[in-house]
Amino acid sequence: MENSNCLKTLTILLLTSINILAQNDDRGYIVKIGQMAPDFMVTTTEGKIFKLSENRGKTIMLQFTASWCGVCRKEMPHIENEIWNPLKEKAFILIGIDRDEPLEIVTKFAKSMKISYLLALDPGAKVYSLFALKESGVTRNVIIDSNGKIVYLTRLYEEKEFNNMKDTIFNMVSKNK
């Protein structure tokens, strides 16, 4: 009984801390620039396993998305044309993580958006909730350096922020030669 009460108290404290972090960010993030990105594993629409920690040495862009998200649809062509196409042969990984949708919908979504970068499934938004409050919205990008540290966070699509993110990515990739 005593352990059960202790566990409940710790859970409440942890959830309270997560909520405070996210509120302080005001964009729903529970991670911060400079911290190590939480490790995770997802399955891509092609059936391959992607594990974040197995990709050290490369700059990584996580794009949290969903087919029903209008802002995601606005941003994706910019990601494809301005980031992915110029960098896909470099030390760079771009993976879209689709929030809680089945394979058929995610595959159709990628095709309709004419994107060639990887999309992965996130059942139950488990990966998403490692980075942001589960109830906060998608259209967010997390940029991770070659050592696994978070260096840039975006929310929604705003041209100036997008261009700053893009400059950050290009600078990091040029150093990863």
C-alpha positions as a Markdown table, in Angstrom:
| # | Residue | x | y | z |
|---|---|---|---|---|
| 1 | Met | 0.0 | 0.0 | 0.0 |
| 2 | Glu | 2.8 | 2.4 | 0.9 |
| 3 | Asn | 4.6 | 1.8 | -2.4 |
| 4 | Ser | 1.4 | 2.3 | -4.3 |
| 5 | Asn | 0.9 | 5.7 | -2.7 |
| 6 | Cys | 4.5 | 6.7 | -3.3 |
| 7 | Leu | 4.1 | 5.7 | -7.0 |
| 8 | Lys | 0.9 | 7.8 | -7.3 |
| 9 | Thr | 2.6 | 10.8 | -5.8 |
| 10 | Leu | 5.6 | 10.5 | -8.1 |
| 11 | Thr | 3.3 | 10.1 | -11.1 |
| 12 | Ile | 1.4 | 13.3 | -10.1 |
| 13 | Leu | 4.7 | 15.2 | -9.6 |
| 14 | Leu | 6.0 | 14.0 | -13.0 |
| 15 | Leu | 2.9 | 15.0 | -14.8 |
| 16 | Thr | 2.8 | 18.4 | -13.0 |
| 17 | Ser | 6.4 | 19.0 | -14.0 |
| 18 | Ile | 5.7 | 18.1 | -17.7 |
| 19 | Asn | 2.7 | 20.4 | -17.7 |
| 20 | Ile | 4.8 | 23.3 | -16.2 |
| 21 | Leu | 7.5 | 22.8 | -18.8 |
| 22 | Ala | 5.0 | 22.8 | -21.7 |
| 23 | Gln | 3.2 | 25.9 | -20.3 |
| 24 | Asn | 6.5 | 27.7 | -20.0 |
| 25 | Asp | 7.3 | 26.9 | -23.6 |
| 26 | Asp | 3.8 | 28.0 | -24.6 |
| 27 | Arg | 4.1 | 25.9 | -27.8 |
| 28 | Gly | 3.5 | 22.6 | -26.0 |
| 29 | Tyr | 7.1 | 21.3 | -26.0 |
| 30 | Ile | 8.3 | 19.3 | -23.1 |
| 31 | Val | 11.9 | 19.2 | -24.5 |
| 32 | Lys | 14.3 | 22.1 | -24.7 |
| 33 | Ile | 17.1 | 23.2 | -27.0 |
| 34 | Gly | 20.4 | 21.8 | -25.7 |
| 35 | Gln | 19.1 | 18.6 | -24.2 |
| 36 | Met | 19.6 | 15.1 | -25.6 |
| 37 | Ala | 16.7 | 14.1 | -27.8 |
| 38 | Pro | 14.6 | 11.3 | -26.3 |
| 39 | Asp | 15.4 | 8.0 | -28.1 |
| 40 | Phe | 12.6 | 6.2 | -29.9 |
| 41 | Met | 11.9 | 3.6 | -32.6 |
| 42 | Val | 9.3 | 3.9 | -35.3 |
| 43 | Thr | 8.3 | 1.9 | -38.4 |
| 44 | Thr | 8.3 | 3.7 | -41.7 |
| 45 | Thr | 5.6 | 3.4 | -44.3 |
| 46 | Glu | 8.1 | 1.1 | -46.2 |
| 47 | Gly | 8.2 | -1.3 | -43.2 |
| 48 | Lys | 11.7 | -0.4 | -42.1 |
| 49 | Ile | 12.6 | 0.3 | -38.5 |
| 50 | Phe | 14.1 | 3.7 | -37.7 |
| 51 | Lys | 15.8 | 4.2 | -34.3 |
| 52 | Leu | 17.0 | 7.7 | -33.5 |
| 53 | Ser | 20.1 | 6.7 | -31.5 |
| 54 | Glu | 21.4 | 4.5 | -34.4 |
| 55 | Asn | 21.7 | 7.6 | -36.6 |
| 56 | Arg | 24.3 | 9.6 | -34.7 |
| 57 | Gly | 26.8 | 11.4 | -36.9 |
| 58 | Lys | 24.1 | 12.9 | -39.0 |
| 59 | Thr | 21.8 | 16.0 | -38.7 |
| 60 | Ile | 18.3 | 14.8 | -38.2 |
| 61 | Met | 15.0 | 16.6 | -38.8 |
| 62 | Leu | 11.9 | 15.2 | -37.2 |
| 63 | Gln | 8.7 | 16.6 | -38.8 |
| 64 | Phe | 5.6 | 15.8 | -36.7 |
| 65 | Thr | 2.6 | 15.8 | -39.0 |
| 66 | Ala | -0.8 | 14.3 | -39.8 |
| 67 | Ser | -2.9 | 14.1 | -43.0 |
| 68 | Trp | -5.7 | 16.2 | -41.4 |
| 69 | Cys | -3.4 | 19.1 | -40.6 |
| 70 | Gly | -3.8 | 22.0 | -43.0 |
| 71 | Val | -0.6 | 23.8 | -41.8 |
| 72 | Cys | 1.4 | 20.6 | -42.2 |
| 73 | Arg | 0.1 | 20.4 | -45.8 |
| 74 | Lys | 1.3 | 24.0 | -46.4 |
| 75 | Glu | 4.7 | 23.3 | -44.9 |
| 76 | Met | 5.5 | 20.0 | -46.5 |
| 77 | Pro | 6.2 | 21.2 | -50.1 |
| 78 | His | 8.7 | 23.7 | -48.6 |
| 79 | Ile | 10.4 | 20.9 | -46.6 |
| 80 | Glu | 10.6 | 18.7 | -49.7 |
| 81 | Asn | 11.9 | 21.3 | -52.1 |
| 82 | Glu | 14.0 | 23.5 | -49.9 |
| 83 | Ile | 15.5 | 21.1 | -47.4 |
| 84 | Trp | 15.1 | 17.4 | -48.4 |
| 85 | Asn | 15.9 | 17.7 | -52.1 |
| 86 | Pro | 19.2 | 19.6 | -51.7 |
| 87 | Leu | 20.3 | 17.6 | -48.7 |
| 88 | Lys | 19.1 | 14.0 | -49.3 |
| 89 | Glu | 22.6 | 12.9 | -50.5 |
| 90 | Lys | 24.4 | 14.4 | -47.5 |
| 91 | Ala | 24.8 | 13.5 | -43.8 |
| 92 | Phe | 21.1 | 14.4 | -43.2 |
| 93 | Ile | 18.0 | 12.4 | -42.3 |
| 94 | Leu | 14.5 | 13.8 | -42.6 |
| 95 | Ile | 11.7 | 11.7 | -41.2 |
| 96 | Gly | 8.1 | 12.7 | -41.0 |
| 97 | Ile | 6.3 | 11.2 | -38.0 |
| 98 | Asp | 2.6 | 10.9 | -38.6 |
| 99 | Arg | 0.5 | 11.2 | -35.5 |
| 100 | Asp | -1.7 | 8.3 | -34.8 |
| 101 | Glu | -3.0 | 7.4 | -38.3 |
| 102 | Pro | -3.0 | 3.9 | -40.0 |
| 103 | Leu | -0.6 | 2.9 | -42.7 |
| 104 | Glu | -3.1 | 3.3 | -45.6 |
| 105 | Ile | -3.9 | 6.9 | -44.7 |
| 106 | Val | -0.2 | 7.8 | -44.2 |
| 107 | Thr | 0.8 | 6.2 | -47.5 |
| 108 | Lys | -2.0 | 8.0 | -49.3 |
| 109 | Phe | -1.1 | 11.3 | -47.6 |
| 110 | Ala | 2.6 | 11.0 | -48.7 |
| 111 | Lys | 1.5 | 10.3 | -52.3 |
| 112 | Ser | -1.0 | 13.2 | -52.4 |
| 113 | Met | 1.7 | 15.6 | -51.0 |
| 114 | Lys | 4.3 | 14.4 | -53.5 |
| 115 | Ile | 6.9 | 14.0 | -50.9 |
| 116 | Ser | 9.8 | 11.6 | -51.2 |
| 117 | Tyr | 11.2 | 11.8 | -47.6 |
| 118 | Leu | 10.4 | 9.0 | -45.2 |
| 119 | Leu | 7.2 | 9.0 | -43.2 |
| 120 | Ala | 6.8 | 6.8 | -40.1 |
| 121 | Leu | 3.8 | 5.7 | -38.1 |
| 122 | Asp | 3.3 | 6.9 | -34.5 |
| 123 | Pro | 0.4 | 4.8 | -33.1 |
| 124 | Gly | -1.1 | 6.5 | -30.0 |
| 125 | Ala | 1.2 | 9.5 | -30.5 |
| 126 | Lys | 3.8 | 7.8 | -28.3 |
| 127 | Val | 6.8 | 9.3 | -30.0 |
| 128 | Tyr | 5.1 | 12.7 | -30.2 |
| 129 | Ser | 4.5 | 12.7 | -26.5 |
| 130 | Leu | 8.2 | 12.3 | -25.8 |
| 131 | Phe | 8.6 | 15.8 | -27.3 |
| 132 | Ala | 5.4 | 17.6 | -26.7 |
| 133 | Leu | 2.2 | 17.5 | -24.7 |
| 134 | Lys | -0.1 | 14.9 | -26.3 |
| 135 | Glu | -2.9 | 17.4 | -26.5 |
| 136 | Ser | -0.9 | 20.0 | -28.3 |
| 137 | Gly | -1.0 | 20.3 | -32.1 |
| 138 | Val | 1.2 | 18.9 | -34.8 |
| 139 | Thr | 3.1 | 20.9 | -37.4 |
| 140 | Arg | 6.3 | 21.0 | -35.4 |
| 141 | Asn | 9.9 | 20.2 | -36.3 |
| 142 | Val | 12.7 | 19.1 | -34.1 |
| 143 | Ile | 16.3 | 19.5 | -35.4 |
| 144 | Ile | 18.9 | 17.2 | -33.8 |
| 145 | Asp | 22.6 | 17.6 | -34.2 |
| 146 | Ser | 25.1 | 14.8 | -35.0 |
| 147 | Asn | 25.6 | 14.1 | -31.3 |
| 148 | Gly | 21.9 | 13.7 | -30.6 |
| 149 | Lys | 21.2 | 17.1 | -29.0 |
| 150 | Ile | 18.2 | 19.2 | -29.9 |
| 151 | Val | 19.3 | 22.4 | -31.6 |
| 152 | Tyr | 16.0 | 23.9 | -33.0 |
| 153 | Leu | 12.3 | 23.6 | -32.4 |
| 154 | Thr | 9.5 | 25.0 | -34.5 |
| 155 | Arg | 5.7 | 25.2 | -34.2 |
| 156 | Leu | 3.3 | 25.9 | -37.0 |
| 157 | Tyr | 4.6 | 27.3 | -40.3 |
| 158 | Glu | 6.0 | 30.8 | -40.2 |
| 159 | Glu | 8.3 | 31.7 | -43.1 |
| 160 | Lys | 11.0 | 33.5 | -41.0 |
| 161 | Glu | 11.2 | 30.7 | -38.5 |
| 162 | Phe | 11.3 | 28.2 | -41.3 |
| 163 | Asn | 14.1 | 30.0 | -43.0 |
| 164 | Asn | 16.1 | 30.2 | -39.8 |
| 165 | Met | 15.6 | 26.5 | -39.3 |
| 166 | Lys | 16.7 | 25.8 | -42.8 |
| 167 | Asp | 19.9 | 27.9 | -42.3 |
| 168 | Thr | 20.6 | 26.0 | -39.1 |
| 169 | Ile | 20.2 | 22.6 | -40.9 |
| 170 | Phe | 22.4 | 23.6 | -43.8 |
| 171 | Asn | 25.1 | 24.9 | -41.5 |
| 172 | Met | 25.1 | 21.8 | -39.4 |
| 173 | Val | 25.1 | 19.5 | -42.5 |
| 174 | Ser | 28.1 | 21.3 | -44.0 |
| 175 | Lys | 30.1 | 20.6 | -40.8 |
| 176 | Asn | 29.2 | 16.9 | -40.9 |
| 177 | Lys | 31.3 | 16.1 | -44.0 |
